[in-house]
């Protein structure tokens, strides 16, 4: 399973580093995998969640 790291997620979500990590610590709707201090999120599940927001907003 391919995972995305915090820096990639920052660009997609257009958030700064602290807000991105805060989001994934508190409000994350997808599983978070911690590798040391690094956060990884399964790409497929992240994009499915993101698509659900896009569809809901239309």
PDB file of N, CA, C and O in Angstrom:
ATOM      1  N   UNK A   1       0.842  -1.175   0.000  1.00  0.00           N
ATOM      2  CA  UNK A   1       0.000   0.000   0.000  1.00  0.00           C
ATOM      3  C   UNK A   1       0.889   1.241   0.000  1.00  0.00           C
ATOM      4  O   UNK A   1       1.763   1.398   0.852  1.00  0.00           O
ATOM      5  N   UNK A   2       0.649   2.105  -0.961  1.00  0.00           N
ATOM      6  CA  UNK A   2       1.448   3.320  -1.066  1.00  0.00           C
ATOM      7  C   UNK A   2       0.974   4.343  -0.050  1.00  0.00           C
ATOM      8  O   UNK A   2      -0.226   4.552   0.128  1.00  0.00           O
ATOM      9  N   UNK A   3       1.922   4.972   0.606  1.00  0.00           N
ATOM     10  CA  UNK A   3       1.586   5.982   1.590  1.00  0.00           C
ATOM     11  C   UNK A   3       2.102   7.340   1.178  1.00  0.00           C
ATOM     12  O   UNK A   3       3.069   7.452   0.425  1.00  0.00           O
ATOM     13  N   UNK A   4       1.456   8.356   1.672  1.00  0.00           N
ATOM     14  CA  UNK A   4       1.870   9.726   1.408  1.00  0.00           C
ATOM     15  C   UNK A   4       2.389  10.308   2.706  1.00  0.00           C
ATOM     16  O   UNK A   4       1.863  10.018   3.781  1.00  0.00           O
ATOM     17  N   UNK A   5       3.417  11.126   2.605  1.00  0.00           N
ATOM     18  CA  UNK A   5       4.001  11.733   3.803  1.00  0.00           C
ATOM     19  C   UNK A   5       3.459  13.144   4.000  1.00  0.00           C
ATOM     20  O   UNK A   5       2.827  13.717   3.113  1.00  0.00           O
ATOM     21  N   UNK A   6       3.720  13.682   5.174  1.00  0.00           N
ATOM     22  CA  UNK A   6       3.202  14.987   5.557  1.00  0.00           C
ATOM     23  C   UNK A   6       3.466  16.093   4.555  1.00  0.00           C
ATOM     24  O   UNK A   6       2.577  16.905   4.301  1.00  0.00           O
ATOM     25  N   UNK A   7       4.660  16.152   3.975  1.00  0.00           N
ATOM     26  CA  UNK A   7       4.995  17.226   3.034  1.00  0.00           C
ATOM     27  C   UNK A   7       4.103  17.174   1.798  1.00  0.00           C
ATOM     28  O   UNK A   7       3.689  18.215   1.287  1.00  0.00           O
ATOM     29  N   UNK A   8       3.807  15.975   1.317  1.00  0.00           N
ATOM     30  CA  UNK A   8       2.917  15.830   0.155  1.00  0.00           C
ATOM     31  C   UNK A   8       1.498  16.262   0.515  1.00  0.00           C
ATOM     32  O   UNK A   8       0.809  16.908  -0.274  1.00  0.00           O
ATOM     33  N   UNK A   9       1.087  15.898   1.703  1.00  0.00           N
ATOM     34  CA  UNK A   9      -0.262  16.247   2.147  1.00  0.00           C
ATOM     35  C   UNK A   9      -0.411  17.749   2.358  1.00  0.00           C
ATOM     36  O   UNK A   9      -1.480  18.308   2.114  1.00  0.00           O
ATOM     37  N   UNK A  10       0.645  18.399   2.803  1.00  0.00           N
ATOM     38  CA  UNK A  10       0.623  19.856   2.975  1.00  0.00           C
ATOM     39  C   UNK A  10       0.304  20.550   1.661  1.00  0.00           C
ATOM     40  O   UNK A  10      -0.506  21.476   1.620  1.00  0.00           O
ATOM     41  N   UNK A  11       0.936  20.103   0.598  1.00  0.00           N
ATOM     42  CA  UNK A  11       0.724  20.711  -0.717  1.00  0.00           C
ATOM     43  C   UNK A  11      -0.703  20.495  -1.197  1.00  0.00           C
ATOM     44  O   UNK A  11      -1.328  21.415  -1.726  1.00  0.00           O
ATOM     45  N   UNK A  12      -1.219  19.289  -1.015  1.00  0.00           N
ATOM     46  CA  UNK A  12      -2.566  18.976  -1.482  1.00  0.00           C
ATOM     47  C   UNK A  12      -3.613  19.732  -0.677  1.00  0.00           C
ATOM     48  O   UNK A  12      -4.554  20.286  -1.244  1.00  0.00           O
ATOM     49  N   UNK A  13      -3.453  19.755   0.636  1.00  0.00           N
ATOM     50  CA  UNK A  13      -4.430  20.412   1.506  1.00  0.00           C
ATOM     51  C   UNK A  13      -4.215  21.921   1.600  1.00  0.00           C
ATOM     52  O   UNK A  13      -5.076  22.641   2.106  1.00  0.00           O
ATOM     53  N   UNK A  14      -3.094  22.392   1.125  1.00  0.00           N
ATOM     54  CA  UNK A  14      -2.712  23.808   1.181  1.00  0.00           C
ATOM     55  C   UNK A  14      -2.708  24.322   2.619  1.00  0.00           C
ATOM     56  O   UNK A  14      -3.265  25.373   2.936  1.00  0.00           O
ATOM     57  N   UNK A  15      -2.054  23.534   3.475  1.00  0.00           N
ATOM     58  CA  UNK A  15      -1.899  23.892   4.879  1.00  0.00           C
ATOM     59  C   UNK A  15      -0.416  23.969   5.208  1.00  0.00           C
ATOM     60  O   UNK A  15       0.418  23.378   4.521  1.00  0.00           O
ATOM     61  N   UNK A  16      -0.104  24.691   6.246  1.00  0.00           N
ATOM     62  CA  UNK A  16       1.266  24.721   6.728  1.00  0.00           C
ATOM     63  C   UNK A  16       1.591  23.440   7.476  1.00  0.00           C
ATOM     64  O   UNK A  16       0.716  22.606   7.708  1.00  0.00           O
ATOM     65  N   UNK A  17       2.838  23.293   7.846  1.00  0.00           N
ATOM     66  CA  UNK A  17       3.290  22.069   8.509  1.00  0.00           C
ATOM     67  C   UNK A  17       2.547  21.808   9.818  1.00  0.00           C
ATOM     68  O   UNK A  17       2.050  20.704  10.045  1.00  0.00           O
ATOM     69  N   UNK A  18       2.473  22.829  10.681  1.00  0.00           N
ATOM     70  CA  UNK A  18       1.830  22.638  11.980  1.00  0.00           C
ATOM     71  C   UNK A  18       0.357  22.291  11.839  1.00  0.00           C
ATOM     72  O   UNK A  18      -0.127  21.391  12.526  1.00  0.00           O
ATOM     73  N   UNK A  19      -0.364  22.977  10.971  1.00  0.00           N
ATOM     74  CA  UNK A  19      -1.792  22.705  10.775  1.00  0.00           C
ATOM     75  C   UNK A  19      -2.013  21.318  10.186  1.00  0.00           C
ATOM     76  O   UNK A  19      -2.975  20.638  10.544  1.00  0.00           O
ATOM     77  N   UNK A  20      -1.131  20.893   9.286  1.00  0.00           N
ATOM     78  CA  UNK A  20      -1.257  19.562   8.695  1.00  0.00           C
ATOM     79  C   UNK A  20      -1.103  18.491   9.764  1.00  0.00           C
ATOM     80  O   UNK A  20      -1.911  17.565   9.840  1.00  0.00           O
ATOM     81  N   UNK A  21      -0.075  18.614  10.586  1.00  0.00           N
ATOM     82  CA  UNK A  21       0.144  17.626  11.634  1.00  0.00           C
ATOM     83  C   UNK A  21      -0.967  17.680  12.688  1.00  0.00           C
ATOM     84  O   UNK A  21      -1.359  16.645  13.226  1.00  0.00           O
ATOM     85  N   UNK A  22      -1.468  18.866  12.980  1.00  0.00           N
ATOM     86  CA  UNK A  22      -2.577  19.004  13.925  1.00  0.00           C
ATOM     87  C   UNK A  22      -3.833  18.310  13.376  1.00  0.00           C
ATOM     88  O   UNK A  22      -4.539  17.620  14.111  1.00  0.00           O
ATOM     89  N   UNK A  23      -4.102  18.498  12.084  1.00  0.00           N
ATOM     90  CA  UNK A  23      -5.251  17.860  11.442  1.00  0.00           C
ATOM     91  C   UNK A  23      -5.162  16.341  11.548  1.00  0.00           C
ATOM     92  O   UNK A  23      -6.135  15.683  11.916  1.00  0.00           O
ATOM     93  N   UNK A  24      -4.010  15.794  11.231  1.00  0.00           N
ATOM     94  CA  UNK A  24      -3.862  14.346  11.258  1.00  0.00           C
ATOM     95  C   UNK A  24      -3.767  13.789  12.677  1.00  0.00           C
ATOM     96  O   UNK A  24      -3.958  12.591  12.888  1.00  0.00           O
ATOM     97  N   UNK A  25      -3.480  14.635  13.627  1.00  0.00           N
ATOM     98  CA  UNK A  25      -3.463  14.185  15.025  1.00  0.00           C
ATOM     99  C   UNK A  25      -4.873  14.172  15.600  1.00  0.00           C
ATOM    100  O   UNK A  25      -5.222  13.258  16.347  1.00  0.00           O
ATOM    101  N   UNK A  26      -5.690  15.168  15.266  1.00  0.00           N
ATOM    102  CA  UNK A  26      -6.987  15.343  15.914  1.00  0.00           C
ATOM    103  C   UNK A  26      -8.202  14.954  15.070  1.00  0.00           C
ATOM    104  O   UNK A  26      -9.115  14.302  15.577  1.00  0.00           O
ATOM    105  N   UNK A  27      -8.227  15.337  13.810  1.00  0.00           N
ATOM    106  CA  UNK A  27      -9.455  15.270  13.023  1.00  0.00           C
ATOM    107  C   UNK A  27      -9.385  14.338  11.823  1.00  0.00           C
ATOM    108  O   UNK A  27     -10.270  14.382  10.968  1.00  0.00           O
ATOM    109  N   UNK A  28      -8.398  13.528  11.737  1.00  0.00           N
ATOM    110  CA  UNK A  28      -8.170  12.764  10.519  1.00  0.00           C
ATOM    111  C   UNK A  28      -9.225  11.687  10.284  1.00  0.00           C
ATOM    112  O   UNK A  28      -9.442  10.835  11.146  1.00  0.00           O
ATOM    113  N   UNK A  29      -9.884  11.718   9.124  1.00  0.00           N
ATOM    114  CA  UNK A  29     -10.901  10.722   8.790  1.00  0.00           C
ATOM    115  C   UNK A  29     -10.315   9.457   8.159  1.00  0.00           C
ATOM    116  O   UNK A  29     -11.055   8.512   7.885  1.00  0.00           O
ATOM    117  N   UNK A  30      -9.014   9.423   7.927  1.00  0.00           N
ATOM    118  CA  UNK A  30      -8.361   8.246   7.347  1.00  0.00           C
ATOM    119  C   UNK A  30      -7.287   7.753   8.315  1.00  0.00           C
ATOM    120  O   UNK A  30      -6.818   8.518   9.158  1.00  0.00           O
ATOM    121  N   UNK A  31      -6.892   6.480   8.203  1.00  0.00           N
ATOM    122  CA  UNK A  31      -5.873   5.945   9.115  1.00  0.00           C
ATOM    123  C   UNK A  31      -4.532   6.676   8.979  1.00  0.00           C
ATOM    124  O   UNK A  31      -4.106   7.022   7.877  1.00  0.00           O
ATOM    125  N   UNK A  32      -3.899   6.894  10.089  1.00  0.00           N
ATOM    126  CA  UNK A  32      -2.583   7.547  10.118  1.00  0.00           C
ATOM    127  C   UNK A  32      -1.559   6.523  10.595  1.00  0.00           C
ATOM    128  O   UNK A  32      -1.765   5.837  11.596  1.00  0.00           O
ATOM    129  N   UNK A  33      -0.455   6.433   9.864  1.00  0.00           N
ATOM    130  CA  UNK A  33       0.625   5.525  10.227  1.00  0.00           C
ATOM    131  C   UNK A  33       1.815   6.382  10.631  1.00  0.00           C
ATOM    132  O   UNK A  33       2.282   7.210   9.849  1.00  0.00           O
ATOM    133  N   UNK A  34       2.296   6.189  11.827  1.00  0.00           N
ATOM    134  CA  UNK A  34       3.447   6.955  12.309  1.00  0.00           C
ATOM    135  C   UNK A  34       4.707   6.109  12.177  1.00  0.00           C
ATOM    136  O   UNK A  34       4.763   4.962  12.619  1.00  0.00           O
ATOM    137  N   UNK A  35       5.713   6.713  11.554  1.00  0.00           N
ATOM    138  CA  UNK A  35       7.021   6.076  11.413  1.00  0.00           C
ATOM    139  C   UNK A  35       8.007   7.051  12.050  1.00  0.00           C
ATOM    140  O   UNK A  35       8.436   8.018  11.419  1.00  0.00           O
ATOM    141  N   UNK A  36       8.355   6.788  13.296  1.00  0.00           N
ATOM    142  CA  UNK A  36       9.161   7.751  14.038  1.00  0.00           C
ATOM    143  C   UNK A  36       8.350   9.022  14.223  1.00  0.00           C
ATOM    144  O   UNK A  36       7.247   8.981  14.770  1.00  0.00           O
ATOM    145  N   UNK A  37       8.890  10.160  13.769  1.00  0.00           N
ATOM    146  CA  UNK A  37       8.172  11.432  13.847  1.00  0.00           C
ATOM    147  C   UNK A  37       7.400  11.720  12.569  1.00  0.00           C
ATOM    148  O   UNK A  37       6.701  12.729  12.471  1.00  0.00           O
ATOM    149  N   UNK A  38       7.527  10.844  11.604  1.00  0.00           N
ATOM    150  CA  UNK A  38       6.891  11.062  10.310  1.00  0.00           C
ATOM    151  C   UNK A  38       5.469  10.496  10.298  1.00  0.00           C
ATOM    152  O   UNK A  38       5.200   9.436  10.863  1.00  0.00           O
ATOM    153  N   UNK A  39       4.578  11.220   9.648  1.00  0.00           N
ATOM    154  CA  UNK A  39       3.196  10.764   9.484  1.00  0.00           C
ATOM    155  C   UNK A  39       3.025  10.292   8.052  1.00  0.00           C
ATOM    156  O   UNK A  39       3.455  10.956   7.109  1.00  0.00           O
ATOM    157  N   UNK A  40       2.392   9.134   7.903  1.00  0.00           N
ATOM    158  CA  UNK A  40       2.062   8.615   6.581  1.00  0.00           C
ATOM    159  C   UNK A  40       0.579   8.275   6.562  1.00  0.00           C
ATOM    160  O   UNK A  40       0.012   7.818   7.555  1.00  0.00           O
ATOM    161  N   UNK A  41      -0.028   8.508   5.415  1.00  0.00           N
ATOM    162  CA  UNK A  41      -1.439   8.233   5.221  1.00  0.00           C
ATOM    163  C   UNK A  41      -1.574   7.395   3.966  1.00  0.00           C
ATOM    164  O   UNK A  41      -0.955   7.720   2.953  1.00  0.00           O
ATOM    165  N   UNK A  42      -2.375   6.310   3.993  1.00  0.00           N
ATOM    166  CA  UNK A  42      -2.581   5.513   2.789  1.00  0.00           C
ATOM    167  C   UNK A  42      -3.182   6.380   1.673  1.00  0.00           C
ATOM    168  O   UNK A  42      -4.237   6.989   1.851  1.00  0.00           O
ATOM    169  N   UNK A  43      -2.507   6.427   0.540  1.00  0.00           N
ATOM    170  CA  UNK A  43      -2.907   7.314  -0.552  1.00  0.00           C
ATOM    171  C   UNK A  43      -4.319   7.027  -1.057  1.00  0.00           C
ATOM    172  O   UNK A  43      -5.105   7.952  -1.263  1.00  0.00           O
ATOM    173  N   UNK A  44      -4.638   5.775  -1.252  1.00  0.00           N
ATOM    174  CA  UNK A  44      -5.960   5.421  -1.790  1.00  0.00           C
ATOM    175  C   UNK A  44      -7.075   5.929  -0.877  1.00  0.00           C
ATOM    176  O   UNK A  44      -8.029   6.550  -1.347  1.00  0.00           O
ATOM    177  N   UNK A  45      -6.958   5.671   0.409  1.00  0.00           N
ATOM    178  CA  UNK A  45      -7.985   6.111   1.350  1.00  0.00           C
ATOM    179  C   UNK A  45      -8.039   7.630   1.464  1.00  0.00           C
ATOM    180  O   UNK A  45      -9.119   8.201   1.615  1.00  0.00           O
ATOM    181  N   UNK A  46      -6.888   8.286   1.392  1.00  0.00           N
ATOM    182  CA  UNK A  46      -6.865   9.738   1.452  1.00  0.00           C
ATOM    183  C   UNK A  46      -7.604  10.342   0.268  1.00  0.00           C
ATOM    184  O   UNK A  46      -8.420  11.246   0.443  1.00  0.00           O
ATOM    185  N   UNK A  47      -7.326   9.849  -0.940  1.00  0.00           N
ATOM    186  CA  UNK A  47      -7.972  10.404  -2.124  1.00  0.00           C
ATOM    187  C   UNK A  47      -9.457  10.056  -2.186  1.00  0.00           C
ATOM    188  O   UNK A  47     -10.250  10.839  -2.709  1.00  0.00           O
ATOM    189  N   UNK A  48      -9.842   8.900  -1.665  1.00  0.00           N
ATOM    190  CA  UNK A  48     -11.270   8.572  -1.580  1.00  0.00           C
ATOM    191  C   UNK A  48     -11.984   9.562  -0.665  1.00  0.00           C
ATOM    192  O   UNK A  48     -13.080  10.025  -0.982  1.00  0.00           O
ATOM    193  N   UNK A  49     -11.364   9.887   0.470  1.00  0.00           N
ATOM    194  CA  UNK A  49     -11.938  10.866   1.388  1.00  0.00           C
ATOM    195  C   UNK A  49     -12.002  12.240   0.733  1.00  0.00           C
ATOM    196  O   UNK A  49     -13.014  12.932   0.844  1.00  0.00           O
ATOM    197  N   UNK A  50     -10.940  12.638   0.058  1.00  0.00           N
ATOM    198  CA  UNK A  50     -10.895  13.932  -0.601  1.00  0.00           C
ATOM    199  C   UNK A  50     -11.957  14.021  -1.689  1.00  0.00           C
ATOM    200  O   UNK A  50     -12.616  15.051  -1.831  1.00  0.00           O
ATOM    201  N   UNK A  51     -12.124  12.953  -2.455  1.00  0.00           N
ATOM    202  CA  UNK A  51     -13.162  12.916  -3.496  1.00  0.00           C
ATOM    203  C   UNK A  51     -14.556  13.024  -2.885  1.00  0.00           C
ATOM    204  O   UNK A  51     -15.434  13.661  -3.466  1.00  0.00           O
ATOM    205  N   UNK A  52     -14.769  12.414  -1.729  1.00  0.00           N
ATOM    206  CA  UNK A  52     -16.083  12.502  -1.096  1.00  0.00           C
ATOM    207  C   UNK A  52     -16.407  13.937  -0.683  1.00  0.00           C
ATOM    208  O   UNK A  52     -17.567  14.348  -0.709  1.00  0.00           O
ATOM    209  N   UNK A  53     -15.375  14.698  -0.302  1.00  0.00           N
ATOM    210  CA  UNK A  53     -15.602  16.114   0.027  1.00  0.00           C
ATOM    211  C   UNK A  53     -15.930  16.909  -1.217  1.00  0.00           C
ATOM    212  O   UNK A  53     -16.788  17.791  -1.186  1.00  0.00           O
ATOM    213  N   UNK A  54     -15.254  16.603  -2.311  1.00  0.00           N
ATOM    214  CA  UNK A  54     -15.459  17.311  -3.564  1.00  0.00           C
ATOM    215  C   UNK A  54     -16.882  17.054  -4.074  1.00  0.00           C
ATOM    216  O   UNK A  54     -17.560  17.980  -4.519  1.00  0.00           O
ATOM    217  N   UNK A  55     -17.328  15.805  -4.010  1.00  0.00           N
ATOM    218  CA  UNK A  55     -18.664  15.452  -4.466  1.00  0.00           C
ATOM    219  C   UNK A  55     -19.714  16.125  -3.578  1.00  0.00           C
ATOM    220  O   UNK A  55     -20.729  16.604  -4.083  1.00  0.00           O
ATOM    221  N   UNK A  56     -19.486  16.164  -2.286  1.00  0.00           N
ATOM    222  CA  UNK A  56     -20.423  16.776  -1.354  1.00  0.00           C
ATOM    223  C   UNK A  56     -20.519  18.278  -1.570  1.00  0.00           C
ATOM    224  O   UNK A  56     -21.574  18.870  -1.341  1.00  0.00           O
ATOM    225  N   UNK A  57     -19.440  18.897  -2.005  1.00  0.00           N
ATOM    226  CA  UNK A  57     -19.421  20.347  -2.192  1.00  0.00           C
ATOM    227  C   UNK A  57     -20.098  20.773  -3.486  1.00  0.00           C
ATOM    228  O   UNK A  57     -20.475  21.936  -3.628  1.00  0.00           O
ATOM    229  N   UNK A  58     -20.257  19.860  -4.424  1.00  0.00           N
ATOM    230  CA  UNK A  58     -20.848  20.209  -5.723  1.00  0.00           C
ATOM    231  C   UNK A  58     -22.323  20.331  -5.649  1.00  0.00           C
ATOM    232  O   UNK A  58     -22.971  20.619  -6.655  1.00  0.00           O
TER     233      UNK A  58
END
